[in-house]
Amino acid sequence: MALGDILVDVQAVAKHFGEGETRVDALRSVDLQVRAGEVIALLGPSGSGKTTLLNIIGCILEPSAGRVSLDGDVVFDKTWLRTDLRRLRLDKIGFIFQSHNLLPFLTAIENVSLVLDLAGWPQSEALKRAKDLLDYLEVGHRAKVKPALLSGGEAQRVAIARALANRPRIILADEPTAALDSVRAQLVMDLLRKLAVEQEACIITVTHDEKIFNRFDRLINLRDGRLADSQAIKVRMSNQWEIVPSCVSIRTELK
């Protein structure tokens, strides 16, 4: 399958904290492009800049320099170009967290529909969309169950449903399989790959989980805030072999 449009375009993005002797450079002139249908992993040791980059793409953290475009719109260029970042996140980005972050006092369907309530959907339409997503992810039978009674795999699927509720084309996942066994981890990644293709979305994951490395199209290594120096690797994109520096391809085509 050919990959689609560029959904995430990060150009010369830098981020530092503090000034003078206390300054810490978390990211140093990072360039990254991710296309529709692509599932990539951000790798590196603690402090390498993975989560900082993910939060910048998610419009949670402001870069110190550089340019960020999401789904064809320039959202940051020296300053934020959108005044309502909350709306931007609701419209364009879905988040999947390691700990699920489901609200314990809401049922599964209410956790999913809450995103649509915040986006201004009528309640009946929000509940229908939430139920359709839960059915699609094969947890529709648990729609009225609260998080405490869900298994780890069920809770992660509800969290994925919530991330997809507003039909975002950019999905950001922070250690989505860290709390799962190897079988459930593979199932979650297979599901995310399927969603990337069917929803024409891209998925960017921060992970240390080696058991799922074979489920990614690219592994992006960061070291000390930079894309790690590595030998250019041939990666199959749009049925063409091309050179992509600073990344390692383990999986060559989408299924």
C-alpha positions as CSV (number, residue, x, y, z in Angstrom):
1,M,0.0,0.0,0.0
2,A,1.2,3.5,-0.9
3,L,1.6,5.9,2.0
4,G,-0.5,9.0,1.9
5,D,-0.1,12.7,2.6
6,I,2.3,14.1,5.1
7,L,0.4,14.6,8.3
8,V,3.2,15.6,10.6
9,D,6.1,17.8,9.4
10,V,8.6,18.9,12.0
11,Q,11.4,21.2,10.8
12,A,14.4,22.3,12.8
13,V,12.5,22.0,16.0
14,A,14.4,22.8,19.2
15,K,13.4,22.9,22.8
16,H,15.4,24.1,25.8
17,F,14.6,24.6,29.5
18,G,16.2,27.2,31.6
19,E,19.0,29.7,30.7
20,G,22.7,30.2,31.2
21,E,24.4,27.5,33.3
22,T,21.1,25.8,34.1
23,R,20.0,25.5,30.4
24,V,19.1,22.0,29.2
25,D,18.7,21.4,25.5
26,A,16.0,18.7,25.3
27,L,15.7,18.9,21.5
28,R,18.3,20.2,19.0
29,S,17.1,21.0,15.4
30,V,15.0,17.9,14.8
31,D,13.4,17.2,11.4
32,L,10.7,14.6,11.0
33,Q,8.0,13.8,8.5
34,V,5.2,11.2,9.1
35,R,2.7,10.2,6.4
36,A,-0.9,8.9,6.5
37,G,-0.9,5.1,7.0
38,E,2.5,5.1,8.7
39,V,3.2,3.7,12.2
40,I,6.5,4.8,13.7
41,A,8.3,4.5,17.1
42,L,10.4,7.1,18.9
43,L,13.2,5.3,20.7
44,G,16.0,6.3,23.0
45,P,17.2,6.4,26.6
46,S,15.5,8.5,29.3
47,G,16.3,12.2,28.6
48,S,16.8,11.7,24.9
49,G,13.9,13.9,23.9
50,K,11.3,11.4,22.9
51,T,8.5,12.6,25.1
52,T,9.4,16.2,24.5
53,L,9.1,15.7,20.8
54,L,5.8,13.8,21.2
55,N,4.4,16.7,23.4
56,I,5.4,19.3,20.8
57,I,3.7,17.4,18.1
58,G,0.7,17.1,20.4
59,C,0.7,20.9,20.9
60,I,1.1,20.5,24.6
61,L,4.6,21.9,24.8
62,E,5.8,25.0,22.9
63,P,9.0,24.7,20.9
64,S,11.9,27.1,21.5
65,A,12.5,27.2,17.7
66,G,11.5,25.6,14.5
67,R,8.3,24.9,12.5
68,V,5.5,22.4,13.0
69,S,2.8,21.5,10.5
70,L,-0.1,19.2,11.2
71,D,-2.3,17.7,8.5
72,G,-1.2,20.4,6.1
73,D,-1.6,23.4,8.5
74,V,1.3,25.3,9.9
75,V,0.6,25.5,13.6
76,F,3.9,26.8,14.9
77,D,6.5,29.0,13.3
78,K,8.5,31.0,15.9
79,T,5.1,31.2,17.8
80,W,1.8,29.4,17.9
81,L,-0.3,30.3,14.8
82,R,-3.5,29.0,16.3
83,T,-5.0,30.8,19.3
84,D,-7.2,27.9,20.5
85,L,-4.8,25.0,21.0
86,R,-7.5,23.0,22.9
87,R,-9.7,23.1,19.8
88,L,-6.7,22.1,17.6
89,R,-6.0,19.1,19.8
90,L,-9.7,18.1,19.7
91,D,-9.9,18.4,15.9
92,K,-6.6,16.9,14.8
93,I,-5.0,14.7,17.5
94,G,-5.8,11.6,19.5
95,F,-3.8,10.6,22.6
96,I,-3.2,7.1,24.0
97,F,-1.6,6.9,27.4
98,Q,0.3,4.1,29.1
99,S,-2.1,4.2,32.1
100,H,-5.2,4.7,30.0
101,N,-6.3,7.7,32.1
102,L,-9.9,6.6,32.0
103,L,-12.2,8.5,34.4
104,P,-13.1,6.0,37.1
105,F,-16.6,7.4,37.7
106,L,-17.7,7.1,34.1
107,T,-18.6,4.0,32.1
108,A,-16.6,2.9,29.1
109,I,-19.1,4.5,26.7
110,E,-19.2,7.7,28.7
111,N,-15.4,8.0,28.7
112,V,-15.4,7.8,24.9
113,S,-18.4,10.1,24.4
114,L,-16.9,12.8,26.7
115,V,-14.5,13.8,24.0
116,L,-17.3,14.4,21.6
117,D,-19.3,16.3,24.3
118,L,-16.3,18.7,24.7
119,A,-16.3,19.1,20.9
120,G,-19.9,20.1,20.9
121,W,-21.6,17.0,19.5
122,P,-25.2,16.4,20.4
123,Q,-25.4,13.8,23.2
124,S,-27.3,11.3,21.1
125,E,-24.8,11.4,18.3
126,A,-21.9,11.3,20.7
127,L,-23.2,8.2,22.4
128,K,-23.9,6.5,19.0
129,R,-20.3,7.3,17.8
130,A,-18.9,6.0,21.0
131,K,-20.9,2.8,20.8
132,D,-19.9,2.2,17.2
133,L,-16.2,2.6,18.1
134,L,-16.4,0.3,21.1
135,D,-18.1,-2.3,18.8
136,Y,-15.4,-1.8,16.2
137,L,-12.8,-2.5,18.8
138,E,-14.7,-5.5,20.1
139,V,-15.5,-4.1,23.5
140,G,-19.0,-3.0,22.8
141,H,-20.4,-5.5,25.3
142,R,-18.5,-3.7,28.0
143,A,-19.9,-0.2,27.2
144,K,-21.7,0.2,30.5
145,V,-18.9,-1.1,32.6
146,K,-16.7,1.3,34.7
147,P,-12.8,1.1,34.3
148,A,-12.2,-0.7,37.5
149,L,-14.0,-3.8,36.2
150,L,-12.2,-3.8,32.8
151,S,-9.2,-6.0,32.0
152,G,-6.0,-4.3,31.0
153,G,-6.6,-5.1,27.3
154,E,-10.2,-3.9,27.5
155,A,-9.2,-0.7,29.2
156,Q,-6.6,0.0,26.5
157,R,-9.2,-0.6,23.7
158,V,-11.5,1.9,25.4
159,A,-8.6,4.4,25.6
160,I,-8.0,3.8,21.8
161,A,-11.7,4.3,21.1
162,R,-11.5,7.6,23.0
163,A,-8.5,8.7,21.0
164,L,-10.4,8.0,17.8
165,A,-13.7,9.5,18.8
166,N,-13.3,12.8,16.9
167,R,-11.7,11.1,13.9
168,P,-8.2,12.6,14.3
169,R,-5.6,11.8,11.6
170,I,-2.7,12.1,14.1
171,I,-2.6,9.6,16.9
172,L,0.1,9.9,19.6
173,A,0.8,7.0,22.0
174,D,3.0,7.1,25.0
175,E,4.1,3.6,26.0
176,P,0.8,2.1,25.0
177,T,1.8,-1.6,25.6
178,A,4.1,-1.2,28.7
179,A,1.5,-2.7,31.0
180,L,0.4,-5.5,28.7
181,D,1.8,-9.0,28.3
182,S,3.4,-9.9,24.9
183,V,0.2,-11.4,23.4
184,R,-2.0,-8.4,24.3
185,A,0.8,-6.0,23.2
186,Q,1.0,-7.6,19.7
187,L,-2.8,-7.4,19.5
188,V,-2.9,-3.7,20.4
189,M,-0.2,-2.9,17.8
190,D,-2.0,-4.9,15.1
191,L,-5.1,-3.0,15.9
192,L,-3.2,0.4,15.7
193,R,-1.8,-0.7,12.3
194,K,-5.2,-1.5,11.1
195,L,-6.6,1.8,12.2
196,A,-3.7,3.7,10.5
197,V,-4.7,2.2,7.2
198,E,-8.5,2.3,7.5
199,Q,-8.6,5.8,9.1
200,E,-5.8,7.2,6.9
201,A,-4.1,8.3,10.0
202,C,-0.5,8.3,11.3
203,I,0.6,6.8,14.6
204,I,3.6,8.0,16.5
205,T,4.6,5.9,19.5
206,V,7.1,6.4,22.3
207,T,8.2,3.0,23.5
208,H,10.9,0.9,25.1
209,D,8.9,-2.3,24.4
210,E,11.2,-4.5,22.2
211,K,8.5,-7.1,21.7
212,I,6.5,-4.8,19.4
213,F,9.4,-3.4,17.3
214,N,8.4,-5.6,14.4
215,R,5.0,-3.9,14.2
216,F,6.5,-0.5,13.2
217,D,7.3,0.9,9.8
218,R,10.2,3.0,11.2
219,L,12.2,3.2,14.4
220,I,13.4,6.7,15.0
221,N,16.4,6.8,17.4
222,L,17.0,9.9,19.5
223,R,20.2,10.7,21.5
224,D,20.8,13.8,23.5
225,G,17.9,15.6,21.8
226,R,19.0,14.8,18.2
227,L,18.0,12.2,15.7
228,A,20.8,9.6,16.3
229,D,23.5,9.3,13.7
230,S,23.0,6.1,11.9
231,Q,23.8,4.6,8.5
232,A,21.2,5.5,5.9
233,I,18.7,2.6,5.5
234,K,16.6,1.7,2.5
235,V,12.9,2.0,3.4
236,R,10.0,0.9,1.1
237,M,7.6,3.8,0.6
238,S,4.9,3.9,-2.1
239,N,6.5,0.8,-3.8
240,Q,9.7,2.7,-4.2
241,W,13.0,2.1,-2.4
242,E,14.5,5.4,-1.1
243,I,17.1,6.4,1.4
244,V,15.9,7.7,4.7
245,P,18.6,8.8,7.2
246,S,18.6,8.6,10.9
247,C,16.0,5.8,11.1
248,V,15.9,2.0,11.0
249,S,13.1,0.2,9.1
250,I,12.0,-3.1,10.5
251,R,8.7,-3.5,8.6
252,T,8.7,-2.6,4.9
253,E,5.1,-2.6,4.0
254,L,1.7,-2.1,5.5
255,K,-0.6,-5.0,5.8
